[in-house]
Amino acid sequence: MSIESAADLAGMQRVGRVVALTIREMRAAACIGMTTAELDAVAGSAFKRHGARSAPQLTYGFPGVTCISVNDEIVHGIPGPRRLRPSDVLKIDVTAELGGYIADAATTILIPPIAPVPMRLKQTAVSALSSALAVARSGERVSVIGRAVEAETRRSGFAVVRELCGHGVGRKIHEPPQVPNHENTFNRDLLTDGLVIAVEPMLTAVQSNAVEDADGWTIRTQNGCVAVHEEHTIVITRGIPMVVTAA
């Protein structure tokens, strides 16, 4: 979607704040011994307090409030009985609906003790997201985002997940345009003023294909290497984009 009115902007800001607050609560709660289902319940409680709903549940019938992925799982992990263990690389992906608007954000939480490679990988994902936001301007091609993400990732010796990408968001979870984490020189799509998109670097320690589990949801690295995920929902402007899911 694109922001076409003050009501649109206020709606996106409200749902974005719910997503940010939910991530904050989940990050504070995550600890060794907690199950991913218990962590998901933290999100469910936050959504209920704010009158929000899980967009993946509404749209796709996802069997959880949020997507929670661990270690080699990249995205779309199903919350369940798995207990968090020392040095786990935990990804939480929170997508909320409130008042007809949808916002989407994700972050990687490193469970202590933290190993050096996951630490550098997470730092790279954060830097890659910042680099992408620095070039995401009205009038630029969508492909500048992927160029920035991949350049930052390669500088650190890591790899982007090429099969998965960011996307438009706002009225639905997944809307045009696709926002890859690598440059597609054939993509002529332009970033336009007011366009709402989710930018989400998904990186792996080494190059790997992404494969879907038998559960039909979880996507993990084919070679078992660790993955990280950082994401924000932004509104494109002529200058610095507005990050509606910033805390």
Wavefront OBJ file of the C-alpha trace (Angstrom):
o trace
v 0.000 0.000 0.000
v 0.919 3.648 -0.144
v 0.091 6.260 2.465
v -2.713 8.319 0.957
v -4.084 10.133 4.010
v -3.353 11.165 7.567
v -5.540 8.262 8.661
v -3.339 5.811 6.746
v -0.211 7.144 8.398
v -1.753 7.081 11.869
v -2.992 3.531 11.297
v 0.438 2.306 10.243
v 2.076 4.073 13.178
v -0.344 2.466 15.647
v 0.185 -1.067 14.405
v 3.917 -0.478 14.037
v 4.126 0.537 17.671
v 2.337 -2.652 18.726
v 4.864 -4.707 16.765
v 7.790 -2.820 18.335
v 6.441 -3.199 21.872
v 5.754 -6.896 21.321
v 9.307 -7.513 20.120
v 10.616 -5.632 23.143
v 8.591 -7.833 25.514
v 9.619 -11.037 23.754
v 13.293 -10.026 23.831
v 13.073 -9.327 27.574
v 11.361 -12.665 28.250
v 13.556 -14.962 26.149
v 15.789 -17.112 28.333
v 17.365 -20.544 28.586
v 14.763 -23.217 29.347
v 11.776 -21.297 27.966
v 9.850 -23.038 25.213
v 9.174 -21.250 21.963
v 5.449 -21.729 22.674
v 5.860 -19.866 25.967
v 7.676 -17.075 24.162
v 4.887 -16.945 21.578
v 2.377 -16.595 24.429
v 4.168 -13.386 25.457
v 3.318 -12.008 22.010
v -0.253 -13.241 22.279
v -0.691 -11.400 25.571
v 0.786 -8.201 24.128
v -1.488 -8.364 21.095
v -4.535 -8.872 23.301
v -3.704 -5.849 25.471
v -3.415 -3.624 22.405
v -6.409 -5.040 20.516
v -4.208 -6.414 17.727
v -4.351 -9.751 15.943
v -1.774 -12.073 14.411
v -1.671 -11.339 10.681
v -0.126 -14.744 9.775
v -2.975 -16.480 11.603
v -5.614 -14.315 9.917
v -4.167 -14.600 6.422
v -2.585 -18.038 6.267
v -3.862 -19.967 9.286
v -0.348 -20.061 10.742
v -0.237 -22.269 13.883
v 1.196 -19.595 16.153
v 0.902 -15.907 16.968
v 4.424 -15.176 15.730
v 7.089 -17.014 13.756
v 9.952 -18.214 15.969
v 13.001 -19.778 14.312
v 16.148 -21.151 15.945
v 19.727 -21.684 14.697
v 19.610 -23.049 11.119
v 15.918 -22.166 10.784
v 15.711 -18.970 8.733
v 12.033 -17.992 8.994
v 8.494 -19.248 9.645
v 9.376 -21.560 12.530
v 6.321 -22.837 14.432
v 6.254 -22.110 18.187
v 6.132 -25.327 20.199
v 7.781 -27.440 22.914
v 11.372 -26.710 21.866
v 13.290 -25.239 24.792
v 15.851 -22.502 24.302
v 19.379 -23.658 24.988
v 22.675 -21.867 25.644
v 24.113 -20.203 22.501
v 20.888 -20.569 20.510
v 20.371 -18.072 17.680
v 16.730 -17.080 18.064
v 14.735 -15.209 15.420
v 11.369 -13.649 16.289
v 9.182 -12.396 13.428
v 6.172 -10.352 14.556
v 3.396 -9.332 12.164
v 0.321 -7.636 13.625
v -3.009 -6.403 12.288
v -4.771 -3.497 13.952
v -7.647 -1.489 12.517
v -7.136 -2.899 9.029
v -3.405 -2.082 8.886
v -0.507 -4.539 9.069
v 3.121 -4.034 10.134
v 5.939 -6.563 10.138
v 9.308 -6.646 11.927
v 11.861 -9.194 13.069
v 15.040 -9.421 15.083
v 17.654 -11.953 16.099
v 18.261 -12.647 19.782
v 21.515 -14.343 20.774
v 21.141 -16.546 23.851
v 24.287 -16.462 26.065
v 26.983 -17.554 25.924
v 27.279 -15.909 22.522
v 29.585 -17.466 19.939
v 31.733 -15.153 17.763
v 30.254 -16.084 14.358
v 26.586 -15.516 15.317
v 27.576 -12.233 16.943
v 29.288 -10.985 13.782
v 26.454 -12.318 11.632
v 23.818 -10.451 13.642
v 25.885 -7.265 13.609
v 26.184 -7.579 9.847
v 22.417 -8.011 9.444
v 21.807 -4.885 11.530
v 24.368 -2.949 9.475
v 22.890 -4.280 6.221
v 19.435 -3.101 7.247
v 20.810 0.333 8.127
v 22.616 0.506 4.770
v 19.400 -0.400 2.973
v 17.421 2.304 4.762
v 20.093 4.846 3.898
v 19.452 4.385 0.166
v 15.699 3.744 0.201
v 14.420 6.991 -1.294
v 11.503 7.976 -3.487
v 12.548 7.823 -7.133
v 15.225 5.157 -6.629
v 14.823 1.635 -7.953
v 13.767 -1.059 -5.493
v 16.964 -2.882 -6.460
v 19.148 -0.345 -4.606
v 17.983 -1.947 -1.371
v 19.250 -5.383 -2.355
v 22.498 -3.900 -3.641
v 23.141 -2.262 -0.263
v 22.235 -5.376 1.746
v 24.393 -7.723 -0.304
v 27.375 -5.357 -0.407
v 27.406 -5.025 3.387
v 26.975 -8.773 3.781
v 29.796 -9.688 1.415
v 32.160 -7.232 3.115
v 31.771 -9.283 6.269
v 32.273 -12.608 4.489
v 28.680 -13.819 4.857
v 25.846 -14.581 2.396
v 22.292 -13.414 1.763
v 19.382 -15.831 1.431
v 18.480 -15.351 -2.212
v 15.241 -17.348 -2.244
v 13.525 -15.097 0.326
v 12.878 -11.360 0.192
v 11.188 -8.345 1.677
v 7.865 -7.126 0.344
v 5.185 -4.512 0.269
v 2.928 -4.496 3.331
v 0.141 -2.439 4.868
v -3.304 -3.766 4.001
v -2.066 -7.334 3.475
v 1.002 -9.150 4.766
v 2.525 -9.609 1.342
v 1.956 -6.963 -1.309
v 3.964 -5.749 -4.318
v 6.765 -5.000 -4.766
v 9.153 -7.802 -3.872
v 12.268 -6.446 -2.142
v 15.172 -8.900 -2.647
v 18.332 -8.852 -0.536
v 20.485 -8.903 -3.658
v 20.539 -6.642 -6.697
v 18.318 -7.645 -9.585
v 19.410 -5.468 -12.486
v 16.323 -6.496 -14.477
v 13.950 -5.152 -11.827
v 12.707 -1.724 -12.935
v 10.295 -1.199 -10.011
v 10.608 2.229 -8.413
v 10.274 3.328 -4.819
v 7.509 5.906 -4.656
v 6.588 8.503 -2.063
v 4.420 6.928 0.653
v 5.076 3.314 -0.377
v 5.047 0.941 2.614
v 7.533 -1.936 2.477
v 9.170 -4.465 4.780
v 12.960 -4.554 4.377
v 14.371 -7.750 5.868
v 17.961 -8.930 5.479
v 18.171 -12.701 5.988
v 21.784 -13.794 6.156
v 23.676 -17.055 6.579
v 27.153 -17.799 7.857
v 28.008 -19.471 4.534
v 26.148 -19.679 1.235
v 23.231 -22.107 1.455
v 20.003 -22.892 -0.289
v 16.788 -22.407 1.678
v 14.588 -25.502 2.070
v 11.129 -26.037 3.522
v 10.524 -28.577 6.290
v 7.894 -31.282 6.129
v 5.694 -29.149 8.423
v 4.985 -26.922 5.421
v 6.076 -23.752 7.229
v 9.623 -23.768 8.585
v 12.342 -22.698 6.148
v 15.927 -23.570 7.077
v 19.396 -23.671 5.549
v 20.017 -26.778 3.487
v 23.545 -27.225 4.832
v 22.646 -26.601 8.476
v 24.550 -23.322 8.859
v 23.245 -20.649 11.204
v 20.959 -17.867 9.923
v 19.910 -14.444 11.200
v 17.026 -12.096 10.369
v 16.434 -8.374 10.925
v 13.394 -6.497 9.603
v 11.506 -3.208 9.775
v 8.404 -1.842 8.096
v 9.149 1.539 6.537
v 7.369 4.309 4.644
v 9.304 5.634 1.647
v 9.813 9.416 1.501
v 12.015 11.809 -0.475
v 14.480 11.676 2.405
v 15.152 9.238 5.225
v 12.350 6.639 5.315
v 9.969 6.539 8.257
v 10.481 3.357 10.316
v 7.055 2.592 11.752
v 8.214 -0.473 13.691
v 11.049 1.311 15.519
v 10.730 1.118 19.304
l 1 2 3 4 5 6 7 8 9 10 11 12 13 14 15 16 17 18 19 20 21 22 23 24 25 26 27 28 29 30 31 32 33 34 35 36 37 38 39 40 41 42 43 44 45 46 47 48 49 50 51 52 53 54 55 56 57 58 59 60 61 62 63 64 65 66 67 68 69 70 71 72 73 74 75 76 77 78 79 80 81 82 83 84 85 86 87 88 89 90 91 92 93 94 95 96 97 98 99 100 101 102 103 104 105 106 107 108 109 110 111 112 113 114 115 116 117 118 119 120 121 122 123 124 125 126 127 128 129 130 131 132 133 134 135 136 137 138 139 140 141 142 143 144 145 146 147 148 149 150 151 152 153 154 155 156 157 158 159 160 161 162 163 164 165 166 167 168 169 170 171 172 173 174 175 176 177 178 179 180 181 182 183 184 185 186 187 188 189 190 191 192 193 194 195 196 197 198 199 200 201 202 203 204 205 206 207 208 209 210 211 212 213 214 215 216 217 218 219 220 221 222 223 224 225 226 227 228 229 230 231 232 233 234 235 236 237 238 239 240 241 242 243 244 245 246 247
